[in-house]
Amino acid sequence: MNDPVLRLSGISKAYNAGLPNEVTVLRGIDLTVAPGEVVALVAPSGAGKSTLLHIAGLLDTPDSGTVEIAGFDMTGQSDRKRTGVRRRDVGFIYQFHHLLPEFSAVENIVLPQLANGVGKAAAQARALELLGQVGIAHRASHRPAELSGGEQQRVAFCRALANAPRLLLADEPTGNLDPTTSDQVFGALMELVRSTGLSAVIATHNLELAARMDRQIRLDAGRLVPH
């Protein structure tokens, strides 16, 4: 049996620990995500979902608990090791696209591949393939300012998947889009995820989008409960 792509065990996190204004965000979180599984994390703004995703993606560390990526316990690993695993195995998508404005759509997808040691020709081919999968290959040479909001986010999806990660973490990936565009862009994201077979945790407060995923969980008062 394959190891879970992500396993969180006993994850707790507080800010201003030990101070009068201490805020406990996560309380003993346990979560396992199987290969190819897409999990909806449903929570309102301020509930701690971004903190949970950052810990899962090795951008932050918990006060207690363990994070395993593809069977490897990342507890106590060096920054270099964590960075290597994050670069190789984890893709991130945020509510805002965070594309580099001076580069074209295809260049924004090529750059993270070059940083990961991929040759330029292969990186270009991969970028164009991904843009084709989300239906905007014809916009490859356009810079972000020349793209619509939905197109910008599709490019961000492609960038997140450029290095073929095992795990995708998305924080309200369509939250800045109108309902019609949100539905279309989310559909493009799900097609990408399903075609590559990767696992994903996608945070959203949109219950209709959550219902299109394999499983829904809710973050409530710092704890995960079935939704």
C-alpha positions, 0 to 999 in steps of 0.5 A, spaced: 500 500 500 502 506 498 504 511 503 499 517 504 502 523 500 500 527 506 500 525 514 499 531 519 499 528 526 497 532 532 498 539 529 498 544 534 499 552 533 499 558 537 501 565 536 504 570 542 505 563 546 505 565 553 503 572 553 496 574 555 494 575 548 495 568 546 491 565 540 491 558 539 489 557 532 490 549 531 488 544 536 491 537 535 490 536 527 490 529 524 489 529 517 491 523 512 491 525 504 491 519 500 495 518 493 490 522 488 485 524 493 482 531 493 480 534 499 476 540 500 478 544 507 472 548 508 473 554 513 471 561 514 476 567 513 480 567 520 479 560 522 486 558 521 486 554 514 492 558 511 496 556 517 494 549 516 496 549 509 503 553 510 504 547 516 502 542 511 507 545 505 513 546 510 512 554 510 511 554 517 512 549 523 507 547 528 508 548 536 507 540 536 505 534 532 509 531 526 508 533 518 510 527 513 510 528 506 510 522 501 512 517 507 518 522 510 517 525 517 519 532 516 520 534 524 526 537 525 529 537 518 534 542 516 531 548 512 535 546 506 532 539 507 525 542 508 526 547 502 528 541 497 522 537 499 517 543 498 520 545 491 520 538 489 514 535 492 509 541 493 505 546 489 502 552 492 496 556 489 493 562 493 487 567 492 491 572 488 496 569 482 502 572 484 505 572 477 511 576 476 509 582 472 515 583 467 515 575 464 510 572 460 505 567 462 509 561 459 516 564 462 512 564 469 511 557 468 518 556 465 522 559 471 520 554 477 522 549 472 529 552 471 530 553 478 529 546 479 534 544 474 530 542 468 533 544 461 530 550 458 527 547 452 524 541 456 521 547 461 518 551 455 515 544 452 512 543 459 509 550 460 506 550 453 503 543 455 500 545 461 497 552 458 494 547 453 491 543 458 487 549 461 485 552 454 490 558 454 496 556 450 494 562 445 496 567 451 503 564 452 506 570 450 502 575 454 504 578 460 499 578 466 497 585 465 494 583 459 490 577 461 484 576 465 483 575 472 481 568 470 487 567 465 492 569 470 489 564 475 490 559 470 497 561 469 498 560 476 495 553 476 500 551 471 506 554 475 504 550 481 504 544 477 510 545 473 515 541 477 510 535 477 509 535 485 505 530 489 501 534 493 497 541 491 495 546 496 490 551 494 488 557 499 481 559 496 484 559 489 478 562 485 476 567 491 478 573 487 473 571 481 466 572 479 461 566 480 461 564 473 469 565 472 470 561 478 466 555 476 470 555 469 477 556 473 475 551 478 473 546 473 480 547 469 484 546 476 480 539 477 481 537 470 489 538 471 489 535 478 485 529 475 489 528 469 496 528 473 493 524 479 496 528 484 493 529 491 490 536 493 488 540 499 483 545 497 481 551 502 474 554 500 468 557 503 464 555 497 460 549 498 458 548 491 466 547 489 467 543 496 462 538 493 466 537 487 471 534 491 472 527 494 472 529 501 470 535 505 473 537 512 471 543 516 476 547 520 472 549 527 475 552 533 482 549 531 479 542 530 478 538 524 471 535 523 467 531 517 463 536 513 
